[in-house]
Amino acid sequence: MYLKRTRFYGWVNLLGLMLVYGSLCGTATYAYGVFLPAMGETYAWSRSALSGPYALFFIIGGLLGPLAGMTIDRFGARKNIIACNIIVVIGLLGMSQVTAIWHIYLFFGTLAGIGIAFGEFIPITTVINNWFIRKRSLAMGLLFTSGGIGGFLMPPVISALIISYGWRWAWIGLAVIHLLLCVVMGGLIIRGRPEDIGQVPDGVEAGAHVHPGSSVPPVRVYQTARDWQLGEALRSPALWMIIGIFAIILFVLNMLSTHQVAYLQDLGFSPMASATALGMMLGFSIFGRLLSGLLGMRFEGRHMALFFLGCMGAGIVSLLHAGGIYAIYLYSALTGIGFGGMIVLMPNILGAFFGRTHYVRIIGWTTPVVTVVSAMSPNLAGALYDATGQYTVPYAISLFLIIVGMVIAFLLRPGTAP
């Protein structure tokens, strides 16, 4: 017999998640680096001093991962997303009034960091993992594509706002956008679990017969046959290999998104061209995210990781040898495709290897490790720049780490549950 069901709400739910994630990327994560030169010029703050709050932003966002997992278990992902994005709005408004470095640590590093911890990656990917199994890769690809769209559109817009109205009014504008997209629209659309409204993952009952012409594809890549417990997962080498790759990706991405605009201006490119290059990188990541989502239903994650990490490495080489605008375009394309694909791939592999039920606890307890490692890169790059006057050494370190990530991906295999 065929499964009779109401229209599957998962894709509408995904739209709400995309609004939230796209706004967070565009108004917070990728926005800070665009403000860095203008704010530094106003108060003569050094690059390393301005990198500190951004590092704190990621440290708080990661170290609170276990607590975020517990609150999601207790109150649900939807309530976390709404409440904590209100905190992000308050932080963005506060950034318009800063006059000292500690203000930035408070409003961006602390308040926005709390919002990211409880209202972004962990609850959003948990909702995706709850709603999708067979089409998880595609749903993750579409979700993270929204982050690329936000990152592509917002840096040039922010740069234009700063030039026209000053950086203080630009922060206020971002707060208004964030309030509308994350709190209002996201709150109206998002539902945490399909069971909350009488549905099931993918809209297909377990064991139900699916017509050959239906849109549900057969599972072609590895999916765990059971849901791993937290303790079992923490003892699995596969988990720590995934976390290691994820830490490398975010380490490199944080360094590039924080210092790329300043680096290109140092090379003689205009502020608008530098901000546009960052937007292009994030724009090309849209293609990488979609590609990863589509191919993830057909090819094993470790094979795809080798390709996407290779793209990132080639992009960094182009950046290190940037002598003209075309080298910058090549960097934007390769790096964008590479990290866009990896951002989708990592949570998808985690769900495929360890299951749905305890995903939020597993990712919550491993996020601090990823965060501590990745949060060091903005400060490291700023300190090395202040010491040497250039970004060659930190970008060379990033290239080396990408190669290490490729080795780990080559060795990655699913674990065997006890």
SVG drawing of the C-alpha trace seen along z (x, -y; Angstrom):
<svg xmlns="http://www.w3.org/2000/svg" viewBox="-4 -60 62 63">
<polyline fill="none" stroke="black" stroke-width="0.4" points="0.0,0.0 1.1,-3.6 1.6,-6.1 -1.2,-8.6 -0.1,-11.9 -0.6,-15.6 1.7,-17.9 5.2,-17.7 6.0,-20.8 9.7,-20.2 10.5,-22.4 8.5,-25.3 10.3,-24.9 13.6,-24.9 12.7,-28.3 12.4,-29.7 15.7,-28.2 17.3,-29.7 16.1,-33.2 17.6,-32.9 20.9,-31.4 21.3,-33.8 20.7,-36.8 23.1,-35.6 25.9,-35.2 25.2,-38.5 24.6,-40.7 27.1,-39.2 29.6,-36.5 30.7,-37.9 29.9,-41.5 32.5,-42.2 35.5,-42.2 33.9,-44.9 33.7,-47.2 37.2,-46.5 39.1,-49.1 36.6,-51.9 36.3,-51.4 40.0,-51.0 40.6,-54.3 38.1,-56.2 39.8,-55.3 43.3,-54.2 42.8,-50.7 45.2,-48.0 44.2,-45.0 45.0,-42.6 43.0,-44.7 40.0,-44.6 40.5,-40.8 40.0,-40.0 36.2,-40.6 35.7,-38.5 37.7,-35.7 35.6,-36.0 32.5,-35.9 33.4,-32.4 34.8,-31.2 31.5,-32.0 29.6,-30.6 31.4,-27.3 32.1,-26.9 28.4,-27.2 27.7,-24.3 27.0,-21.7 24.6,-24.2 22.9,-25.0 22.4,-21.2 20.8,-20.9 18.5,-23.9 17.4,-22.6 16.6,-19.2 14.6,-21.0 12.9,-23.9 13.2,-23.0 15.2,-24.4 12.6,-27.0 12.5,-28.8 16.3,-28.9 16.4,-30.4 13.9,-33.2 15.1,-34.2 18.8,-34.2 18.4,-36.1 16.8,-38.9 20.0,-39.0 21.9,-39.3 19.7,-42.3 20.6,-44.0 24.3,-43.3 24.2,-44.8 22.4,-47.9 25.1,-48.2 27.8,-48.1 26.5,-51.4 27.4,-53.1 30.9,-51.8 33.7,-54.2 36.1,-51.7 37.4,-48.2 35.6,-46.7 32.3,-47.8 33.0,-45.6 33.9,-42.7 30.5,-43.2 28.2,-43.8 29.7,-41.7 32.0,-39.2 29.6,-38.4 26.0,-39.2 26.3,-38.2 28.4,-35.2 25.6,-34.0 23.2,-34.4 25.3,-32.3 25.7,-29.6 22.0,-29.1 20.4,-30.4 22.5,-29.5 24.4,-26.4 23.5,-23.9 19.7,-24.4 19.4,-25.0 21.2,-21.9 19.4,-20.0 16.1,-21.0 17.4,-19.9 18.5,-16.6 15.1,-16.1 13.1,-16.8 15.3,-15.0 17.1,-11.7 17.0,-10.6 17.3,-14.2 19.4,-15.5 22.3,-16.4 20.1,-18.4 18.4,-20.2 21.8,-21.0 23.0,-22.3 20.0,-24.6 20.3,-25.8 24.0,-26.7 23.4,-28.2 21.4,-30.9 24.5,-31.7 26.4,-32.2 23.7,-34.4 23.8,-36.5 27.5,-36.7 27.5,-37.6 24.9,-40.4 25.8,-42.0 29.5,-43.0 29.1,-45.4 25.8,-46.7 27.6,-47.3 30.5,-49.0 28.1,-51.3 26.3,-52.1 29.5,-52.9 30.6,-55.2 27.3,-57.0 26.1,-57.1 29.1,-56.0 29.7,-52.7 27.4,-53.5 24.3,-53.8 25.4,-50.7 25.2,-48.7 21.7,-50.0 20.6,-49.0 21.9,-45.5 20.0,-45.2 16.7,-46.1 17.3,-43.5 18.2,-40.8 15.1,-41.5 12.8,-41.2 14.3,-38.0 15.4,-36.0 13.0,-36.9 9.8,-37.8 9.9,-35.6 11.8,-32.8 9.6,-32.6 6.5,-32.4 7.7,-29.6 10.1,-27.3 8.9,-24.1 11.5,-22.0 10.4,-18.5 8.0,-16.9 6.3,-15.0 5.3,-18.4 2.8,-18.8 2.0,-15.1 4.5,-14.4 7.6,-12.3 11.1,-12.9 11.1,-13.3 7.3,-12.9 7.7,-9.1 6.9,-6.6 9.6,-4.2 9.1,-1.0 6.3,-2.5 6.2,-1.5 7.3,-4.4 6.1,-4.4 9.0,-4.2 8.1,-7.5 8.1,-9.4 10.6,-12.1 12.2,-10.1 15.5,-8.8 17.1,-5.6 19.9,-5.9 23.2,-5.6 25.7,-6.7 26.5,-5.4 23.8,-6.0 24.2,-4.6 21.7,-1.8 21.3,-3.0 21.5,-6.2 24.7,-6.5 24.7,-7.5 26.8,-10.5 29.4,-8.4 29.7,-6.0 30.3,-8.8 32.9,-10.5 34.9,-7.3 34.8,-6.9 38.0,-8.0 35.7,-8.9 34.0,-11.6 37.3,-13.3 38.5,-13.1 35.3,-14.9 35.8,-17.5 39.4,-17.9 38.5,-18.7 35.7,-21.0 38.1,-22.9 40.6,-23.4 37.8,-24.7 36.6,-27.3 40.1,-28.2 40.9,-29.2 37.5,-30.7 37.6,-32.9 41.1,-34.2 40.0,-35.0 36.7,-36.6 38.2,-38.8 41.4,-40.0 40.7,-39.6 39.3,-43.1 42.2,-44.7 44.8,-42.5 43.5,-43.5 43.4,-47.2 47.1,-46.8 47.8,-45.5 46.3,-48.7 42.8,-47.6 40.0,-50.1 37.7,-49.5 34.8,-48.7 36.8,-46.3 38.1,-44.6 34.6,-44.2 33.3,-43.0 36.0,-40.3 34.8,-39.0 31.2,-39.1 32.4,-37.2 34.0,-34.5 30.8,-34.0 28.8,-34.2 30.8,-31.4 30.3,-29.4 26.6,-29.3 27.6,-27.1 29.8,-24.9 27.0,-24.5 24.5,-23.5 27.0,-21.2 27.7,-19.5 24.1,-19.1 23.3,-17.5 26.4,-15.3 26.0,-14.3 23.2,-12.0 25.4,-10.1 29.0,-10.2 30.7,-9.4 31.6,-12.4 35.3,-11.7 35.7,-11.7 33.9,-15.0 36.0,-16.5 39.2,-15.8 37.8,-17.8 36.5,-20.8 39.6,-21.0 41.7,-21.0 39.8,-23.9 40.4,-25.9 44.1,-25.2 44.4,-26.3 42.5,-29.5 44.8,-30.4 47.8,-29.9 46.2,-32.3 45.7,-34.8 49.3,-34.6 50.4,-35.4 47.7,-38.1 49.3,-40.6 46.1,-41.7 42.3,-41.6 42.1,-38.3 44.1,-36.5 41.7,-37.8 38.7,-36.6 40.4,-33.1 40.9,-33.1 37.3,-34.1 36.0,-31.4 38.1,-28.5 38.0,-29.3 34.3,-30.0 33.4,-26.7 35.7,-24.8 34.5,-26.1 30.9,-26.3 31.0,-22.6 32.8,-21.7 30.3,-23.7 27.5,-21.6 29.5,-18.4 30.5,-18.4 27.1,-18.3 25.8,-16.0 28.6,-13.4 28.0,-13.8 24.3,-13.0 25.1,-10.1 27.7,-8.6 25.9,-9.0 22.2,-9.3 19.3,-11.6 18.2,-11.1 21.4,-12.3 22.7,-14.6 22.2,-17.8 24.1,-16.4 26.9,-15.1 27.5,-18.3 26.9,-20.4 29.7,-18.6 32.2,-18.7 31.5,-22.3 33.8,-23.8 36.8,-21.9 36.1,-23.3 35.5,-26.8 38.6,-27.1 40.8,-26.0 39.1,-28.2 38.8,-31.2 42.6,-31.5 43.0,-32.4 41.8,-36.0 44.1,-36.9 47.0,-34.9 46.7,-36.6 46.4,-40.1 49.4,-39.5 51.6,-38.2 50.5,-41.1 51.4,-43.6 54.8,-41.9 55.7,-41.5 53.6,-44.1 52.1,-41.5 49.8,-38.4 52.1,-35.9 52.9,-33.8 49.3,-33.4 48.0,-32.5 50.8,-30.0 49.8,-28.4 46.2,-28.1 47.5,-26.4 49.4,-23.9 46.3,-23.1 44.2,-22.5 46.7,-19.9 46.5,-18.2 42.7,-18.2 43.0,-16.4 45.1,-13.7 42.4,-13.2 39.6,-13.1 41.5,-10.4 41.7,-8.3 38.1,-8.9 35.8,-5.9 32.5,-5.3 33.0,-3.9 31.4,-0.7 29.0,-1.3 29.7,0.8"/>
</svg>
